[in-house]
Amino acid sequence: MAQETIRIGHLSTLYHTAFLLRGSGLLQEQNIHATWTLFPSGPDIINAMQASTLDLGYIGLPPVIIGIDRGLKLACIAGGHIEGTVMIAGRTTRTLGECGSMQEFLSQLSGKAIGTPPKGSIHDVIVNDLLKENKRMDITVRNYPWADFLPDALLNGEIAAAAGTPALATTARRYGNARLAVPPDQLWPFNPSYGIVVMREMLNKRDLLTRFLTAHEAACEWIRHDPATCARIVAETTGMVDAAFVLDTYRISPKYCAALPPEYIASTMKFARTLHALGYISRPVSEDECFEKSLIGSVHQRSHHYAAGIADS
């Protein structure tokens, strides 16, 4: 079998399988050569896919839905992780657990701002929906082009809280200026934190995509069963953090799987309704427009493992 090349866009998100695939031989075992491009956000990946410079992307589903509304023929062909949005705040801010209710927690932020990655990112949508649901029009959302800007913005007092990936909470814990205020399962249960997404024209390369998903599924299982080894590989691949940082990030939201179960689909459709209600899209987007489930169905034939957690390390 001749080796094939696939152009992949990914984020700096540590718990995505991108860094694990980059730093291991899983893709090579499938005779796939990958070129990797790092992007600041999911909307930026969508723009690159529209420009035909990528074949596949690691993206949160809200930017995908927005892209479909713009007329892009996109398809999510696999999952990877759920509940990947957390909220951090300064140490003088009471956590959700200490407050006892979301309304009480949000009351502390009255007249202030919550920072998120760019408008249309999964974190931005979750926070806007949270504020709308709790009728907190007295709290604003401030968007940043890179999630990496959020800890400094919190430290400088530009924002009172920040929403982002579990790595944001790991950073807060490690450097001591903030703490986890709202855990991932309390913001939007079973929300699909990312999916593997392609332009629909790529579906003609079914064999290539199936082999990629075989490697992706193997990486998800590797994280679940041997997170310590995976953390070392990811740390070495990024060159930005140590293995303990990656392992702590895995543990904050330990829900990994490549499957597309009904719960994942239903949560995505809730995103679509929320995006429409927020005015981010012009019309409801359907399940069939978002997903192509047959590829991962042929690779992952068992029940999903999102709720199974990860092994102790």
C-alpha positions, 0 to 999 in steps of 0.5 A: 500500500502506497503511503498517502499524505493528509493535511491536518489543522489542529489546535494547541489543545493537549487532550486532542489526539493530534499531538499524540499522533504527531509524536508516535508511529500510529499514523505511519502504521496506517501508511499515512504521512501527515502535514500539521498546521497549528491554528489559534481557534476552530473558526480559523481552521474552518477558514483554512478548510474553505480555502482548500488548504486542509483536508481534515481538522480538529475542531469544536462543533459550533464553528463547524455548524457556523461554517455549514450555515455559510454554505460549506460542505463539512462533515464531522466523521468522529468524536474524541472527547466530551466536556472540554470547557471549564471556567476559572476565576481568581482565588477570591471568587467563590467556586460553583461548589462553594456558592451552591447554585449557578445564579449565586456564582454568576452574581459575583461577576455582575458588571464584569466580563468573562473571557473566552477564545474567539466568537463562535468558538465552543467556549464562547457559545457555552458561556453566552448560552449560560448567561442567557439561560441565567438571564445575566445580561449584566455580565459581558463576554470578552473574546481573545484571538488565542486562548493562551491570552486568558490567564494574563487577562485574568491576572491583569483584571481585564476579566473576572473569569475565563472559559477554555479547555482543561489546560486553562485550569491546569495553568491556574493551579500550577501558577497559583493566581486562579483556580477551577471555578466551574468544572466541565460537567457543570457547564454543558453535560456531554458537550462534544469538545471536538470532532474530526471534521472534513470537507465532504469532498474528502469522503471520496477517500474513504479508505484513507479516512478509515485508516486515519480514524483507526489511528485516532481511535487507537490514540483515544484508547491509549490515553484512556489506558496509559495516560502517563505514557501519552502525557510524556509523548505529548509533552515531548512533542509540544516542547511547551509543557512537562508530562505532569502538566499534560497528565493533570489536564487529562484528569480534569476532564477524563472523557475520551472516545472516538465514537459518535453516540446518540448523546454526542449527536443530541448535544451537537444539535443543542449547539445548533439550536443555541447558535440560531437563538444567539444569532450566530447562524441564519437557520437551523442546521440538521444532523445529516448536514453535520455528521457522516457516521458510517466511517467511525461506525466501521472502526468503533463498533462497540459502545462508547467509552466517554464515561469510562474515564482514564486509568490511574497513573 
